[in-house]
């Protein structure tokens, strides 16, 4: 099961209606969810810019075509204008544009360095209403794994290297 299918299942099972994906890259998950979950409103957050202080891995160079990826997500925003909102900028700063307790689900998949993951957890965790999910991807990567051990040691593993906690 892919992470998009897992989140789709959670949205349908728990009647989630509002979510944010933090770190959308080319919007594959956002597009899947908007197509398969007609009641879901998605806030898509990404910087789509190089971060000199955090070099991009050469092995993933094709994944970092920032302008191209942003165009894809902006097209989703236009197609699903009533249910998709894009916030471009650093994830911690963009969290200020979302009210606390206003989301059923936040999915973190942005900068995978430990300090960045911990900062995203701190900034975006309060955006999730009680009973909602704070979730993310790449739990086996060193930075994400360390952040989970330190901040959310009782997380539940999910498919496709995902993780989640119920708030």
Secondary structure as the mmCIF struct_conf table of DSSP 4:
data_model
#
loop_
_struct_conf.conf_type_id
_struct_conf.id
_struct_conf.beg_label_comp_id
_struct_conf.beg_label_asym_id
_struct_conf.beg_label_seq_id
_struct_conf.end_label_comp_id
_struct_conf.end_label_asym_id
_struct_conf.end_label_seq_id
HELX_RH_AL_P HELX_RH_AL_P1 UNK A 3 UNK A 14
TURN_TY1_P TURN_TY1_P1 UNK A 15 UNK A 15
STRN STRN1 UNK A 18 UNK A 22
TURN_TY1_P TURN_TY1_P2 UNK A 25 UNK A 26
HELX_RH_AL_P HELX_RH_AL_P2 UNK A 28 UNK A 36
TURN_TY1_P TURN_TY1_P3 UNK A 38 UNK A 39
STRN STRN2 UNK A 41 UNK A 46
BEND BEND1 UNK A 49 UNK A 49
TURN_TY1_P TURN_TY1_P4 UNK A 52 UNK A 53
BEND BEND2 UNK A 54 UNK A 54
HELX_LH_PP_P HELX_LH_PP_P1 UNK A 55 UNK A 57
HELX_RH_3T_P HELX_RH_3T_P1 UNK A 58 UNK A 64
HELX_RH_AL_P HELX_RH_AL_P3 UNK A 66 UNK A 79
TURN_TY1_P TURN_TY1_P5 UNK A 80 UNK A 83
STRN STRN3 UNK A 84 UNK A 88
BEND BEND3 UNK A 89 UNK A 89
HELX_RH_AL_P HELX_RH_AL_P4 UNK A 91 UNK A 94
HELX_RH_3T_P HELX_RH_3T_P2 UNK A 95 UNK A 97
BEND BEND4 UNK A 98 UNK A 98
TURN_TY1_P TURN_TY1_P6 UNK A 100 UNK A 101
STRN STRN4 UNK A 103 UNK A 108
BEND BEND5 UNK A 110 UNK A 110
BEND BEND6 UNK A 113 UNK A 113
HELX_RH_AL_P HELX_RH_AL_P5 UNK A 114 UNK A 125
TURN_TY1_P TURN_TY1_P7 UNK A 126 UNK A 127
STRN STRN5 UNK A 128 UNK A 136
BEND BEND7 UNK A 137 UNK A 137
TURN_TY1_P TURN_TY1_P8 UNK A 139 UNK A 140
BEND BEND8 UNK A 141 UNK A 141
HELX_RH_AL_P HELX_RH_AL_P6 UNK A 142 UNK A 151
TURN_TY1_P TURN_TY1_P9 UNK A 153 UNK A 154
HELX_LH_PP_P HELX_LH_PP_P2 UNK A 155 UNK A 155
STRN STRN6 UNK A 156 UNK A 157
BEND BEND9 UNK A 159 UNK A 159
TURN_TY1_P TURN_TY1_P10 UNK A 160 UNK A 161
STRN STRN7 UNK A 163 UNK A 166
#
